[in-house]
């Protein structure tokens, strides 16, 4: 949520700021703005909406500036609430949430200060003006001591027009250094480029940037040396590669993401610490949010089936306050594409506090989650920009299925699972081709009263993800439901305006799932079938269908989700929505 950028150097700041913000738009696109210093004054341009609204600001001239793209938390998306916030000699941009801002604002207002915006962030500019006595870093430190919550901050001061100072706590911030300039950004794609050395600012640390160098400081403002950040160029690339939308491009990358994410842990890690932990594991507890939570549901099915180790999956924001019972022999797994989701991080820290070994499954090697985990299992999906997660889900499943196989092996139950897993990239390519059929289904979904996605077992796990995809980008009400549970209440929703998408990949359960098809069709619903069992294609109650390849029962969500992702994508377009930028959402939610 929210992306920030900064530039100080011999070149022109504005084009970098605008381009950098475009690469961070996945973090929010409610408003955008930049502030520069020119002739001893601030020049600021901000607008409600996406970064495209301030594209012409790229023509402004200055060697120093900061920028922001917003996902609104405090105060509506509006120009007034857009960052940068300017007060007196200071301009600031902020990513995070200040939990005590109301109290701080009240105190400042009682001192006679007036505020322009409804944001939590504006207090920072006021506090800087209050504490500044000529030393910018000391003032920033004093201000951050007053803040409760999370922040990545970048500050400009008219008294020192050649430097940017930054601070971070619990929100990511990277510094880039290149010949003649220093850069900052919330994520690598905005600063990555030839000749750029990147550094990660740690929690509580500060940085001071000028055109020649970046200096780093401890929370006590002692100078510190930082190691260069190694980053994957795959993660840092962020162009559409000829596709109209990132979502479609990222779906086309599913086979490659799956291929790259397969890991033979059992052989590779035998006799390692991690393998020993797997041998001793009696229970697994998974925490995650959104799509990553759905990966957890799907892998529970695979782990329990292959390794017979019981798995619990909890939504991270619920886990935190549930006073969880944690048994000895538990292995915790936190799944997060970004590795920055605040709820997931908080749940992961709770496991750490109870000395439970923690595995991070994440797509970002330098993320906060990576840094707190005992073991990191990277997903190799490459950069994912579309807010609706696609290839990262398939990559998470691949890594977690690899883990399930390692557990199967550690529990002395070796089978043919790895060979079966290795077939998935090829099968994913075939599924992508088959999934194009759903393009012709969209007219039956646009304007639907409600859409139901149903299945049993692993099919149910894919159904909930299919439902989330659809509602995220089409705004149609939808539910993912266990097929057998439909008759216990939800069937009341079904009529001729309720398309029912049925997942059917398990022969053992097929006849039972078909009962739900009969129940829905009898109430006038159109049934859309996604199946790997050819004999059901011609069923007279099925309105339309897609045949997908068969794969091992434990792994089916990895394939069956693909037509569901395509259905959401094409329906969003038919609804006139931008699938890459759904309203109200952001890809990375760094507030609890
Ligand atoms: C946000 C995104 C979802 C994502 C969830 C978890 O809500 O909109 O698409 O699944 O965060 O993100 P993570 O980075 O932790 O996987």
Boltz pocket constraint, residues with backbone or C-beta under 6 A from the ligand:
constraints:
  - pocket:
      binder: B
      contacts: [[A, 289], [A, 290], [A, 291], [A, 292], [A, 335], [A, 336], [A, 337], [A, 338], [A, 339], [A, 340], [A, 341], [A, 344], [A, 387], [A, 388], [A, 389], [A, 585], [A, 586], [A, 587], [A, 588], [A, 589]]
      max_distance: 6.0
